[in-house]
């Protein structure tokens, strides 16, 4: 299965010309703008599917000494409407020196990495709409 590898900002689209990892040019043409997640599959007009992959990009992993500390850090990120990816025993955010300084003052340990960034979309987002398989493929259209 061919794939498109896109950074976080490039995965929130409605209409866009994409180049697959194999070099094929396809047109993404969705009925409305939506965020594409790692693992989503875009059906092409010819019946093939293209896998969405999240490209590695600069991120900051936020760690705490215990679960309560991590919950406190997550609350602070949410209170600032900061996109955050929830991982096992850590959070992942985009680099932001002001926010990073605040997190350290709250007891966080930070690790800079290059990794895929696929944050939660919160109560007002549409994160629950994106299937990682067949459920909502009919809502996604890519034209090859």
Backbone torsions as a table, in degrees:
resi	resn	phi	psi	omega
1	UNK	NA	130.3	178.0
2	UNK	-72.3	160.7	-177.4
3	UNK	-138.3	158.6	167.7
4	UNK	-118.5	129.0	-179.6
5	UNK	-107.0	116.8	-172.5
6	UNK	-131.7	143.3	172.8
7	UNK	-72.1	166.9	-177.2
8	UNK	-51.2	-52.2	-177.5
9	UNK	-61.8	-30.6	-179.0
10	UNK	-82.4	-8.0	-179.6
11	UNK	-93.5	1.4	175.2
12	UNK	-108.5	96.7	-172.6
13	UNK	-146.2	164.8	168.9
14	UNK	-117.9	-50.1	-176.9
15	UNK	-136.3	126.2	-176.0
16	UNK	-164.0	139.8	171.8
17	UNK	-83.5	127.0	-177.4
18	UNK	-119.3	151.7	171.2
19	UNK	-112.1	122.6	-179.9
20	UNK	-69.8	166.8	179.0
21	UNK	-62.3	-24.3	177.8
22	UNK	-87.1	-2.7	176.1
23	UNK	97.9	1.7	179.1
24	UNK	-79.6	139.1	176.5
25	UNK	-93.3	128.0	177.6
26	UNK	-131.4	157.0	176.7
27	UNK	-106.0	121.1	172.7
28	UNK	-86.0	123.7	-177.3
29	UNK	-141.2	89.7	-177.8
30	UNK	-95.8	155.5	178.5
31	UNK	-64.6	-26.9	178.6
32	UNK	-150.8	158.8	177.7
33	UNK	-64.4	137.4	176.7
34	UNK	-153.1	162.3	179.2
35	UNK	-91.5	126.4	176.9
36	UNK	-89.7	133.8	-178.2
37	UNK	-105.4	155.3	170.6
38	UNK	-49.0	126.8	177.7
39	UNK	95.5	-13.6	176.2
40	UNK	-62.6	152.4	178.5
41	UNK	-122.3	126.0	-179.6
42	UNK	-101.0	121.0	178.7
43	UNK	-77.5	137.7	174.4
44	UNK	-93.7	160.5	-179.6
45	UNK	-59.1	-28.9	-177.8
46	UNK	-85.7	6.1	177.3
47	UNK	96.3	-16.2	176.1
48	UNK	-70.9	164.3	176.6
49	UNK	-123.5	147.6	177.5
50	UNK	-117.1	126.0	-179.5
51	UNK	-80.7	136.1	175.7
52	UNK	-90.9	125.5	176.5
53	UNK	-118.9	139.4	177.5
54	UNK	-85.2	125.5	-179.6
55	UNK	-75.2	144.0	173.0
56	UNK	-63.4	140.1	178.6
57	UNK	-151.4	166.4	179.8
58	UNK	-62.8	128.7	177.5
59	UNK	-139.5	165.2	174.8
60	UNK	-122.7	123.8	175.5
61	UNK	-93.3	132.8	-175.1
62	UNK	-107.9	121.0	-179.1
63	UNK	-122.1	154.9	178.3
64	UNK	-134.4	166.0	-177.6
65	UNK	-73.9	-21.0	179.4
66	UNK	-155.8	173.5	-176.6
67	UNK	-62.3	-39.3	179.4
68	UNK	-63.3	-42.7	177.9
69	UNK	-62.6	-39.6	179.2
70	UNK	-67.7	-39.4	177.0
71	UNK	-62.1	-39.8	178.2
72	UNK	-63.7	-43.2	178.3
73	UNK	-64.7	-41.5	178.2
74	UNK	-61.8	-41.5	179.0
75	UNK	-61.1	-43.7	179.7
76	UNK	-63.7	-39.2	176.9
77	UNK	-65.4	-43.7	179.2
78	UNK	-64.8	-36.8	179.3
79	UNK	-63.6	-22.8	178.2
80	UNK	-101.3	8.8	179.7
81	UNK	54.3	38.3	-179.5
82	UNK	-87.0	124.4	175.2
83	UNK	-57.6	128.9	-179.0
84	UNK	-141.3	138.7	175.8
85	UNK	-98.3	130.4	-179.4
86	UNK	-96.3	118.8	178.8
87	UNK	-117.1	172.1	178.1
88	UNK	-64.9	114.5	175.9
89	UNK	66.1	18.7	176.2
90	UNK	-165.6	165.3	177.2
91	UNK	-118.0	157.1	177.1
92	UNK	-128.1	129.2	178.3
93	UNK	-131.0	171.9	173.1
94	UNK	-84.3	152.2	179.5
95	UNK	-58.0	134.5	177.6
96	UNK	-160.1	103.3	-171.2
97	UNK	-61.3	-33.2	179.2
98	UNK	-68.5	-47.3	178.7
99	UNK	-65.3	-40.0	178.5
100	UNK	-61.4	-42.7	178.1
101	UNK	-60.4	-43.9	178.6
102	UNK	-61.8	-44.8	-180.0
103	UNK	-61.9	-41.3	177.8
104	UNK	-62.6	-42.0	177.9
105	UNK	-63.9	-23.3	177.2
106	UNK	-89.6	2.9	175.6
107	UNK	103.2	7.4	-179.1
108	UNK	-74.9	151.5	167.4
109	UNK	-109.0	131.4	-175.2
110	UNK	-113.1	141.5	175.8
111	UNK	-130.6	122.4	177.1
112	UNK	-84.4	136.5	-178.4
113	UNK	-146.7	169.6	166.1
114	UNK	-109.3	115.9	-178.1
115	UNK	-158.3	166.0	175.4
116	UNK	-65.9	142.3	177.8
117	UNK	-120.0	114.5	-177.8
118	UNK	-137.8	77.5	-172.9
119	UNK	-72.6	162.7	172.2
120	UNK	-65.5	157.8	-179.5
121	UNK	-111.2	1.8	170.5
122	UNK	70.6	-176.2	-174.2
123	UNK	-64.0	-29.5	-176.9
124	UNK	-104.8	2.2	178.7
125	UNK	-86.2	-173.3	-178.7
126	UNK	-122.1	29.6	-177.3
127	UNK	-57.9	-30.7	-178.5
128	UNK	-74.4	-12.2	-177.5
129	UNK	-79.3	-17.2	-169.8
130	UNK	-95.4	107.5	178.0
131	UNK	-79.9	154.7	175.0
132	UNK	-107.0	45.7	-178.3
133	UNK	-179.8	-123.4	-170.3
134	UNK	-100.6	-17.0	-171.1
135	UNK	-50.2	-47.8	-174.0
136	UNK	-119.8	19.4	-179.9
137	UNK	-56.7	-31.8	-179.3
138	UNK	-65.6	-18.3	178.2
139	UNK	-83.3	-11.5	-178.0
140	UNK	-111.4	129.5	177.0
141	UNK	-127.6	129.7	172.3
142	UNK	-125.9	135.0	-177.4
143	UNK	-109.7	123.3	-178.1
144	UNK	-99.9	NA	NA
